[in-house]
């Protein structure tokens, strides 16, 4: 049973994750994708480093721990965050959130393909539900005069990259605290993003509107800061059902908040796709008893 504080923290976390999608979209009106990621991830890494240092968590990696940081950081940070920001740039932010949060299903499917994990009827249903959602959004992008079907592919690549990273995390034998691992993965990824931005994007003017500075602050302190801190504090205590429900709600919140923040009105395809992805997440993350109870409702 969640305490009142845990429940409030979980609601705040889910809202932060969901609202972050239209926030990213709005930010790209004044800053290019790679610079946006580089700035916010650098600030987030420094903020988390200071916070966890104050908490007395060991942050200095030693020996083979550096290898884990690099190998796990490639799919979990560099792959996911780089592809996701270009997916948001190409697609409606709510649509990008829907596709991004197919990652639990890709984790199950890739686990079955490469690690011999058993495919069940629930995971098969999840795969079909995700395929239906992707098909709907892809066809709609092809139909639209300004459609970006390549954006769908990029966003799916981001979700698959995160799924690969999740599988690698599960199999890794870590001695470094997860908080420290996250800080260093973010820091090294930010360094790579600065190099890529300098090579491929024009240098920004840095004369942003007050709104843009607020959006950057949101990315640093909320998305890469407080959201990470809350997640680590809850992850050890959340039952699987609760964490699954939180993940299920993110694409719904992302789609709904995009209407207010960036004026993106979802189409009927987005609504059906959200339902398909939420059902798929429930199928692969909810325990069997909770799944049957959900179906009965």
MONORJO-V287593 format. One record per residue. N is the residue number from 1. RES is the residue in one small letter. SS is DSSP state (H for helix, E for strand, C for the rest). OMEGA is omega in radians with two decimals (999 if undefined). BURIAL is 1 if it has 16 or more other ideal C-beta (glycine too) atoms within 10 Angstrom, else 0. Layout:
n	res	ss	omega	burial
N	RES	SS	OMEGA	BURIAL
N	RES	SS	OMEGA	BURIAL
This chain:
n	res	ss	omega	burial
1	x	C	3.14	0
2	x	C	2.99	0
3	x	C	3.12	0
4	x	H	3.13	0
5	x	H	3.11	0
6	x	H	3.13	1
7	x	H	3.12	0
8	x	H	3.12	0
9	x	H	-3.13	1
10	x	H	3.09	1
11	x	H	3.13	0
12	x	H	-3.13	0
13	x	H	-3.13	1
14	x	H	3.10	1
15	x	H	3.12	1
16	x	H	-3.13	1
17	x	H	-3.10	1
18	x	H	-3.09	1
19	x	H	-3.10	1
20	x	H	-3.10	1
21	x	H	3.06	1
22	x	H	3.06	1
23	x	H	3.09	1
24	x	H	-3.12	1
25	x	H	-3.13	1
26	x	H	-3.13	1
27	x	H	-3.08	1
28	x	C	3.04	1
29	x	C	-3.10	0
30	x	C	-3.10	1
31	x	C	-3.10	1
32	x	C	-2.98	1
33	x	H	-3.06	1
34	x	H	3.10	1
35	x	H	3.10	1
36	x	H	3.13	1
37	x	H	-3.11	1
38	x	H	-3.11	1
39	x	H	-3.05	1
40	x	H	-3.13	1
41	x	H	3.07	1
42	x	H	3.12	1
43	x	H	3.13	1
44	x	H	3.14	1
45	x	H	3.13	1
46	x	H	3.14	1
47	x	H	3.12	1
48	x	H	3.12	1
49	x	H	3.14	1
50	x	H	-3.11	0
51	x	H	-3.09	1
52	x	H	3.03	1
53	x	H	3.10	0
54	x	H	3.14	0
55	x	C	3.09	0
56	x	C	3.12	0
57	x	C	3.12	1
58	x	C	-3.07	0
59	x	C	-3.08	1
60	x	C	3.10	0
61	x	C	3.09	1
62	x	C	3.01	0
63	x	C	-3.07	0
64	x	C	3.12	0
65	x	H	3.08	1
66	x	H	3.12	0
67	x	H	3.11	0
68	x	H	3.14	1
69	x	H	-3.09	1
70	x	H	-3.06	0
71	x	H	3.13	0
72	x	H	-3.13	1
73	x	H	-3.11	1
74	x	H	3.13	1
75	x	H	-3.03	1
76	x	H	-3.08	1
77	x	H	-3.04	1
78	x	H	-3.12	1
79	x	H	-3.08	1
80	x	H	-3.01	1
81	x	H	3.13	1
82	x	H	3.14	1
83	x	H	-3.10	1
84	x	H	-3.10	1
85	x	H	3.07	1
86	x	H	3.04	1
87	x	H	3.10	1
88	x	H	3.13	1
89	x	H	-3.07	1
90	x	H	-3.01	1
91	x	C	2.90	1
92	x	C	-3.03	1
93	x	H	3.10	1
94	x	H	3.11	1
95	x	H	3.09	1
96	x	H	3.12	1
97	x	H	3.12	1
98	x	H	-3.11	1
99	x	H	-3.13	1
100	x	H	-3.07	1
101	x	C	2.88	1
102	x	C	-3.00	1
103	x	H	3.09	1
104	x	H	3.13	1
105	x	H	3.09	1
106	x	H	3.10	1
107	x	H	3.13	1
108	x	H	-3.09	1
109	x	H	3.11	1
110	x	H	3.07	1
111	x	H	3.10	1
112	x	H	-3.08	1
113	x	H	-3.00	0
114	x	H	-3.05	0
115	x	H	3.06	0
116	x	C	3.09	0
117	x	C	-3.07	0
118	x	C	3.02	0
119	x	C	3.14	0
120	x	C	3.08	0
121	x	H	3.13	0
122	x	H	-3.14	1
123	x	H	3.06	1
124	x	H	3.07	0
125	x	H	-3.13	1
126	x	H	3.13	1
127	x	H	3.13	1
128	x	H	3.13	0
129	x	H	3.11	1
130	x	H	3.10	1
131	x	H	3.10	0
132	x	H	3.13	1
133	x	H	-3.14	1
134	x	H	3.13	1
135	x	H	3.12	0
136	x	H	-3.08	1
137	x	H	-3.14	1
138	x	H	3.12	1
139	x	H	-3.14	0
140	x	H	3.10	1
141	x	H	3.10	1
142	x	H	-3.10	0
143	x	H	-3.04	0
144	x	C	-3.13	0
145	x	C	3.12	0
146	x	C	-3.09	0
147	x	C	-3.13	1
148	x	C	3.14	1
149	x	H	3.10	1
150	x	H	3.09	0
151	x	H	3.08	1
152	x	H	-3.14	1
153	x	H	3.13	1
154	x	H	-3.11	1
155	x	H	3.05	1
156	x	H	3.06	1
157	x	H	3.09	1
158	x	H	3.14	1
159	x	H	3.13	1
160	x	H	3.10	1
161	x	H	3.10	1
162	x	H	3.12	1
163	x	H	3.09	1
164	x	H	3.11	1
165	x	H	3.11	1
166	x	H	3.11	1
167	x	H	3.11	1
168	x	H	3.11	0
169	x	H	-3.12	0
170	x	H	-3.09	0
171	x	H	-3.09	0
172	x	C	3.05	0
173	x	C	-3.01	0
174	x	C	2.99	0
175	x	C	3.10	0
176	x	C	3.07	1
177	x	C	-3.09	0
178	x	H	3.11	0
179	x	H	3.12	1
180	x	H	3.10	1
181	x	H	-3.14	1
182	x	H	-3.13	1
183	x	H	-3.09	1
184	x	H	3.05	1
185	x	H	3.11	1
186	x	H	-3.10	1
187	x	H	3.14	1
188	x	H	3.10	1
189	x	H	3.11	1
190	x	H	3.10	1
191	x	H	3.10	0
192	x	H	-3.12	1
193	x	H	3.09	1
194	x	H	3.13	1
195	x	H	3.13	0
196	x	H	3.14	1
197	x	H	3.14	1
198	x	H	-3.10	0
199	x	H	-2.92	0
200	x	H	-3.09	0
201	x	C	3.11	0
202	x	C	3.14	0
203	x	C	-3.11	0
204	x	C	3.08	0
205	x	C	-3.11	0
206	x	C	3.06	0
207	x	C	-3.04	0
208	x	C	3.03	0
209	x	C	3.07	0
210	x	H	3.10	0
211	x	H	-3.12	0
212	x	H	3.09	1
213	x	H	3.07	0
214	x	H	3.11	0
215	x	H	3.08	1
216	x	H	3.10	1
217	x	H	3.08	0
218	x	H	-3.14	1
219	x	H	-3.11	1
220	x	H	-2.95	1
221	x	H	-3.12	0
222	x	H	-3.05	1
223	x	H	-3.11	1
224	x	H	-3.11	1
225	x	H	-3.03	1
226	x	H	-3.14	1
227	x	H	3.12	1
228	x	H	-3.13	1
229	x	H	3.13	1
230	x	H	-3.10	1
231	x	H	-3.14	1
232	x	H	3.14	1
233	x	H	-3.12	0
234	x	H	-2.96	1
235	x	H	-3.10	0
236	x	C	-3.02	0
237	x	C	-3.09	0
238	x	C	2.96	1
239	x	C	-3.10	0
240	x	H	-3.12	0
241	x	H	-3.09	1
242	x	H	3.14	1
243	x	H	3.10	1
244	x	H	3.13	1
245	x	H	3.12	1
246	x	H	3.14	1
247	x	H	3.13	1
248	x	H	-3.03	1
249	x	H	-3.05	1
250	x	H	3.13	1
251	x	H	3.10	1
252	x	H	3.12	1
253	x	H	3.11	1
254	x	H	-3.14	1
255	x	H	-3.12	1
256	x	H	-3.09	1
257	x	H	3.11	1
258	x	H	3.10	1
259	x	H	-3.11	0
260	x	H	-2.97	0
261	x	H	-3.09	1
262	x	C	3.08	1
263	x	C	3.11	0
264	x	C	3.10	1
265	x	C	-3.10	0
266	x	C	3.03	1
267	x	C	-3.13	1
268	x	H	3.11	0
269	x	H	3.12	1
270	x	H	3.13	1
271	x	H	3.12	0
272	x	H	-3.14	0
273	x	H	3.09	1
274	x	H	3.14	1
275	x	H	3.14	1
276	x	H	-3.10	1
277	x	H	3.09	1
278	x	H	3.09	1
279	x	H	3.13	1
280	x	H	3.11	1
281	x	H	3.11	1
282	x	H	-3.09	1
283	x	H	-3.07	1
284	x	H	-3.07	1
285	x	H	-3.11	1
286	x	C	3.02	1
287	x	C	-3.05	0
288	x	H	-3.12	0
289	x	H	3.13	0
290	x	H	3.12	1
291	x	H	3.14	1
292	x	H	3.12	0
293	x	H	3.13	0
294	x	H	-3.13	0
295	x	H	-3.11	0
296	x	H	-3.14	0
297	x	C	999	0
